[in-house]
Amino acid sequence: MCNQSRSHQSRSQRSNSQPSIIKIDMLDSDYAKMIAGETIAIDRRDRLEDIDTYTLNRLGKQISRYRYGNLDQIGKDDILCDIGLTAELLTRSDMEDIHQRNRESGYFYLTESERLQVLNWLKDELAVDLAALAPKATPL
């Protein structure tokens, strides 16, 4: 909504206006950790076959965003879905089911079994335990 009102301002008004300040409900240290990404232990990296540096860095950033991003349930499910796709845990059929649920319910969410699949993979393969941070119930 703010972007729409700005688009109607004249150029002279925009050049004289002050920059917007957005308050983030997050500690600076958590923000820094989120941007840096989670480090995946070398012994765990070696367990994963045919995984490149880009994918490892992507997983690290997704994990840290989940851990430090101060996300709601939908945001956490979105990150878990991204991790599931990055790690190739979710199939095309899984994604079709997720998109169908999104169309039917009007919002994005993972089922408990989909969440557990990703959380268990993270714990077993990367020794990253996000289960304590995971949402407990599927939305209505």
C-alpha positions as CSV (number, residue, x, y, z in Angstrom):
1,M,0.0,0.0,0.0
2,C,2.9,2.4,0.8
3,N,4.3,1.7,-2.7
4,Q,1.1,2.7,-4.4
5,S,0.9,6.1,-2.6
6,R,4.5,6.8,-3.5
7,S,3.9,6.1,-7.1
8,H,1.4,9.0,-7.2
9,Q,3.8,11.6,-5.8
10,S,5.5,13.9,-8.2
11,R,9.2,13.6,-8.8
12,S,9.9,16.8,-6.9
13,Q,8.1,15.6,-3.9
14,R,10.0,12.3,-3.9
15,S,13.4,14.0,-4.1
16,N,12.6,16.2,-1.1
17,S,11.2,13.3,1.1
18,Q,13.2,11.6,3.7
19,P,14.1,7.9,3.3
20,S,11.7,5.5,5.0
21,I,12.9,3.7,8.1
22,I,11.6,0.2,8.7
23,K,11.8,-1.2,12.2
24,I,12.7,-4.9,12.3
25,D,11.8,-6.8,15.4
26,M,15.1,-8.6,15.5
27,L,18.4,-8.4,17.3
28,D,21.4,-7.1,15.3
29,S,23.3,-10.3,16.1
30,D,20.4,-12.5,14.9
31,Y,20.2,-10.4,11.6
32,A,24.0,-10.9,11.1
33,K,23.6,-14.6,11.7
34,M,20.7,-14.9,9.3
35,I,22.6,-13.0,6.6
36,A,25.8,-15.0,7.1
37,G,24.1,-18.4,7.0
38,E,24.4,-21.5,9.1
39,T,27.8,-23.3,8.8
40,I,27.4,-26.9,7.9
41,A,30.0,-29.2,9.6
42,I,32.6,-30.6,7.2
43,D,31.9,-34.2,8.3
44,R,28.2,-33.7,7.4
45,R,29.1,-32.1,4.1
46,D,31.1,-35.1,3.2
47,R,28.1,-37.4,3.8
48,L,26.1,-35.7,1.1
49,E,26.9,-37.0,-2.3
50,D,27.2,-34.7,-5.3
51,I,26.4,-31.5,-3.5
52,D,28.1,-28.3,-4.7
53,T,29.3,-25.3,-2.7
54,Y,26.4,-23.2,-4.0
55,T,23.8,-25.7,-2.7
56,L,25.5,-25.9,0.7
57,N,25.6,-22.2,1.1
58,R,21.9,-22.0,0.0
59,L,21.0,-24.6,2.6
60,G,23.0,-22.7,5.3
61,K,21.2,-19.4,4.5
62,Q,17.8,-21.2,4.5
63,I,18.5,-22.8,7.9
64,S,19.7,-19.5,9.4
65,R,16.7,-17.7,8.1
66,Y,14.4,-20.3,9.7
67,R,16.3,-20.1,13.0
68,Y,16.8,-16.3,13.3
69,G,14.2,-14.8,10.9
70,N,11.4,-14.4,13.5
71,L,9.0,-16.0,11.1
72,D,5.4,-16.9,11.5
73,Q,4.1,-20.4,10.7
74,I,3.6,-19.7,7.0
75,G,7.1,-18.2,6.8
76,K,8.6,-21.3,8.5
77,D,6.7,-23.6,6.2
78,D,7.9,-21.7,3.2
79,I,11.6,-22.1,4.3
80,L,11.1,-25.8,5.1
81,C,9.6,-26.2,1.6
82,D,12.6,-24.4,0.1
83,I,15.0,-26.7,2.0
84,G,12.9,-29.7,0.8
85,L,13.3,-28.5,-2.8
86,T,17.0,-27.7,-2.4
87,A,17.7,-31.1,-0.9
88,E,15.4,-32.8,-3.4
89,L,13.2,-34.2,-0.7
90,L,10.0,-32.9,-2.2
91,T,8.9,-34.3,-5.5
92,R,6.9,-32.7,-8.3
93,S,3.9,-34.5,-7.0
94,D,4.5,-33.2,-3.5
95,M,4.6,-29.6,-4.9
96,E,1.4,-30.1,-6.9
97,D,-0.3,-31.2,-3.6
98,I,1.1,-28.2,-1.8
99,H,0.0,-25.8,-4.5
100,Q,-3.5,-27.5,-4.6
101,R,-3.9,-27.0,-0.9
102,N,-2.8,-23.4,-1.3
103,R,-5.4,-22.8,-4.0
104,E,-8.2,-24.5,-1.9
105,S,-7.4,-22.9,1.5
106,G,-6.1,-19.6,0.3
107,Y,-2.8,-19.8,2.2
108,F,0.4,-21.8,2.1
109,Y,1.2,-24.5,4.6
110,L,2.9,-27.8,4.9
111,T,1.3,-30.9,6.5
112,E,2.8,-32.3,9.6
113,S,4.4,-35.2,7.7
114,E,6.0,-32.8,5.1
115,R,7.4,-30.8,8.0
116,L,8.7,-33.8,9.7
117,Q,10.3,-35.2,6.5
118,V,12.4,-32.0,6.1
119,L,13.2,-31.6,9.8
120,N,14.3,-35.2,10.2
121,W,16.5,-34.9,7.1
122,L,18.1,-31.8,8.6
123,K,18.7,-33.6,11.9
124,D,19.9,-36.9,10.4
125,E,22.0,-35.6,7.5
126,L,23.3,-32.2,8.7
127,A,23.0,-32.5,12.5
128,V,20.8,-29.4,12.5
129,D,17.9,-29.6,14.9
130,L,15.1,-27.1,14.1
131,A,12.3,-29.3,15.5
132,A,12.1,-27.1,18.7
133,L,11.5,-24.1,16.4
134,A,9.0,-25.8,14.2
135,P,5.3,-25.0,14.2
136,K,3.3,-27.7,16.1
137,A,-0.1,-27.6,14.4
138,T,-1.4,-27.4,10.9
139,P,-3.6,-24.3,10.4
140,L,-7.3,-24.9,9.9
